[in-house]
Amino acid sequence: MRDFRLTVGQWPVSDERDENLRRAEASLRQGAAEGAELCVLPEMFQTPYELGKMRARAESLEGPSLSAIRQLASELSLTVVAGSICEQRDKDFFNTSVVFGPDGAVLGVHRKVHLFDVQLETVRTQESLVLSPGEVPLVVDTPLCRLGVAICYDTRFPAVFQFFEKAGVEVVAIPAAFSQTTGTAHWHCLLRSRAVDYQIFLAAAGPAPNADSSYVTYGHSLVVDPWGTLLAEAGTGEETVGAKLEAETLTRVRRELPLIAHRRADLYRDWFSENS
Amino acid sequence: MRDFRLTVGQWPVSDERDENLRRAEASLRQGAAEGAELCVLPEMFQTPYELGKMRARAESLEGPSLSAIRQLASELSLTVVAGSICEQRDKDFFNTSVVFGPDGAVLGVHRKVHLFDVQLETVRTQESLVLSPGEVPLVVDTPLCRLGVAICYDTRFPAVFQFFEKAGVEVVAIPAAFSQTTGTAHWHCLLRSRAVDYQIFLAAAGPAPNADSSYVTYGHSLVVDPWGTLLAEAGTGEETVGAKLEAETLTRVRRELPLIAHRRADLYRDWFSENS
């Protein structure tokens, strides 16, 4: 990777698609104005995170929402992790994130692998009723860094980050719509711990809470470095916050606390062999 | 597992072995008096965590330090995770934790697998100069729960917890001597995140900071539940703190947020196959 500036954007996603797209545009324009080269948008950035609405708002990868983001990436010369949309592909629907390069090219597509089927007292949802899962996290070489993309619940699964580690990922972008309940309990802890364990920069963008929604998100979009230090954090409103990622931080942390070098793959093979 | 009470004990470990053993005894007696059935002692509980002193203070598993703890376990009818000592076995030295049952029987032995070789600005140490590594984390069935034991730096390695998960572990005990630097940056975050990710209770016991030592530890021994909630936490002095672990919490968290059930082992096989 090389040094570069990055932003994460959040806003209270509403039922009005065009309003959401205007807010996405404002976030990207602010990023570009601040000198960012990579901008991350929230999970479900053009329709509220509500199971009952997802399919009706689905688009293809060439639909109006992603076309608008693609055009902005090109106009502003930004690499953009286009949060996620509900994608329709033939008869199937996915929670899908697209990475656009600064020329507007599609650098990669991630379809959420782990669907959010939970029965918490305050959060009951079953994505698998309306969505199909993807099969593998996205790893893509951008002009800035080797980038990994995972969506929200994917973050809960260490295997996703072990896959990123194996692929040599340096920066992970996470569009995510944690709820008030899980966000309060786990958001900072999980994201900081992933950055520390796998010695990566991590940028997570979530929708700001919208009290009108049946699913109230947490906000607090953030950027964290491989030591677990919060470089930037939004509150709960419409905000785009940024940080400069310095390649030397990653090199230094991996040298001083060589967790990756200290993995004992020789032992782990025995621990996890079919026969043990 | 069944419901039971647990304590973690910490004190500023000094050069005086017998003083350390008196403090260990006080911690176990306090645990027993409070109705605890499992008591966890700190890493290197009978000699300060200093590379230069470890070998000189080494004992066998039948040496005076562990014999004293064994006798107390039996007298007080406690299951005890006897922190760790520097163990000498023939010509080799290990950072070793022993689990005693309430009848004084040795239930299991863990030798630290991941040796702490780091070059942080404020923490430079190389355990591998004086210690040999163990080969596998300990999993042991106690009368209370299926217990996993890992020591300090082992905690940094997700594979250790994936091994515990595979073995059906419910409670993990971690004798640990994090430094001021790494403790301030990572102690709460890492320990809470491990409990949340692997849906376990976790009890970590570290020596209280001793300003006279060349390696100043962090203290803050703690107990956390599978939702990441801190059930008990010590400060930086000589303290034994406890919490009741309720089996229903573990069952409920695993039911409501079924992370373990949601692992996609079918996909992970492909992600990590030798050919991919």
Interface residues (C-beta under 8 A of the other chain):
Chain A: V113 H114 D117 V118 Q119 L120 E121 P133 E135 V136 R156 F157 P158 A159 Q162 F163 K166 T182 A185 H186 H188 C189 L190 R192 S193 V196 D197 W227 G228 T229 R255 E256 L257 P258 L259 H262 R263 R264 L267 Y268 D270 W271 F272
Chain B: V113 H114 D117 V118 Q119 L120 E121 P133 E135 V136 R156 F157 P158 A159 Q162 F163 K166 T182 A185 H186 H188 C189 L190 R192 S193 V196 D197 W227 G228 T229 R255 E256 L257 P258 L259 H262 R263 R264 L267 Y268 D270 W271 F272
